[in-house]
Amino acid sequence: MNNTDWTVEQTVELFNRCATARENGESLTGAFEYMAEKTARSVNSVRNYYYGQAKTFELVPEAAKRLGIKSAAVRRDGFVPFEDGEVKTLVERVLTAKANGKSVRAAIYEMAGGDSKLALRYQNKYRSVLRSHRDLVETVMKELNYRGVEFWNPYGAQKKADNFARLTEYIAALDERRVGKFLSLIEKLT
């Protein structure tokens, strides 16, 4: 079943159950679980349908009124955007944890200090960054490689710290005078 398989009666029942839960100070999860079982859908599917319909009813309140749906307004917590440094830290911690055998979820849950809501926020941001900001992820991987930190490459095979590659990058970043000094130093060491 998909979202277009919802009947008017099921939609009204879902919204009435959610309104009752709100009036009683309860979370909507119970209403979602009940409707998931009743309609043979997943809880996430019911939740997604509810919020999608609630948004529609907010835009077209006459539709909700005609169906007898009292309150379709969705409470939204204040949106808190991620800061650049916070995103880089998130990506770095997940990539290094994966290289050490942890799952993405375990790394994120640990980073969130066991807070499920925060973990979900981190997980959504991490997936979004992988999908839409590959340049940022590649910058983080390059920095990890430069520092000699083992990390997991989400776009390919696992990348282990490669000292030769790091040395090559270091030398390439030097101007001619510094390259000469560096090579003289290496010559003295051998």
N, C-alpha and C positions, 0 to 999 in steps of 0.2 A: 504494500500500500504506500501511496505517497500523499503529499499534502492535498492534492486535488480530490482524493477519495473521501474527504471529510463531508459528512452530511451537515445540514443546517442544525439538526437536533444535537448532534455530537458537539458541534462548535458552541452552541448555546450552553450545553451541559458543562463543557470544559470551562467556559468563562464564568458560569455561575459557581462552579466548585472553586475556582481561583478567587472569585470575589468573596466567597464565604471564608476561605482560608485567610485572606487578608484581613477581613473583619475580625477574625478570631486571633489575629497576631501570629499566625502560623506561616511557615514558608509554603511556597507553591508546589514543592516537590511531591507532597502527598497527592495533590490533585493530578499532577502529571503522571505519577505512578498508577493511580486508579484508572485514568483514561487510557494509559498505555496498555494495561491489562485488558480493559474492556474492549478496546478497538484492535488488539493484536498489533500494536506498534511499539517501537522502542521509546523509552522515556525521553531520549534526546530528540526524537522525531516529534513527539507531542510538545515538548518545550519549544522547539524551533517553530512549530506551527503556531503555537500560542503567541509568541512574541512577534512573529510575522503578521498575524491577524490583528494583534493589538495595535501595531503600527498603522495598519490599514484603517482600523476603526478610529484611531486618533486623527487621521487625515480626513476620513469621511464619517463623522460621528452619526450622521443620519442612518447609516447602514446598521450600526450597533443599536441605535434606538429602535429601528424597525424590527430587529431580532429580539428585542427585550433584554439586551445586554446592558446592565446598569453602568458598570465602570470598566472601560477597556484601557484606561490610562495605565501606562507602564511606569513604575517608579524606576528611576535611574540614579544610581550613585554618581556623584560628580566624577567626570572623566579626568583621570590624572595621566597626562602624557609621560612617556618615558624620556629621560634625558639621554643625550648621546653617550655619555660615559657609562650610564646604567645599561644601555643596550650592548655596548662593547664588553662590559663585564659579564653580562648574561651569556653572550656567545662564547667568550673565552672559557668561562667555567664549565659550560656544557661540553665544549669540544675537548677540554682536557680531562674531564670526568669520563667521557666516552672512551678516550684513549686508555684509561685505567680500568676499563671493564664495567663501568656503570651504565645503566640505561639512561636515556634522555630524561624520562620521567623521574627516575630516582635522583638524578642530579638536580633537576629543577625543584623537586619536593624538598630536598635537603637545603637548597639555596633559599627556599621560601620559609624555612624554619618550621615545616610541618603545617603551615597555613594553606589549606586547600584552595581558598579563593585566590590567594597570591600566587600559588603554584599554577593555577589555571591561567592567570594573567601572564605569568612568565612564559608558559608553554605556548600560548597564543602568539605572543610577541616573537618568541624564538622561531616558530614556524613561519610567521610573516616575514621575518628578516631573511630566513633561508630562501624563501620563495621570491621576495621582491627586492632584496638588497644584497645581492651576491657580492657586490664590490666591497661592502662593509665586512662580510664574512671572510673574504679573501684577504682583506687588510689585516684582520685579526689573526688569520693563519700565518701570514707573512711575519707579523710581529712575534708570534709564538715561536716560529721557526728561527728567527733571528736571535731570540733569547735562549734557544736550545730546549724549549719545552715541547714534550711529546703531545700531540693532539690528534684528534680524529677529523678526517676530511669528509664532510657530509656530501660532497659532490663526487667522491671517488674513493680510491683505496686509502687506507690509513697512512698517514704521513708521520714518519718518525723524524726526529731532529737529525739533520744531516750537517755535520760540522764542516765538511768540504764545501757544501753549498753556501753555508753561512759565511765561511771565509771568503769565498768568491764574491758574494754580495758585498762584504765589508771592503774588499780591495777595490771593487768596481765603484764604490762610493767615494773613494779617496781621490784627491787631486794628484797630479804628477809628482810634485815634491814629496807628498806624504807617502805615495806608493814607493818611491825610492828609499825613504827612511824605513818603511815597513820591511822591504825586501832586505835591506842592510841588516836589520835586527834579526830577521829569520836566518840569514846567512851566518851571523855570529852564533846563533843557537845551535846550528847543525854541525 
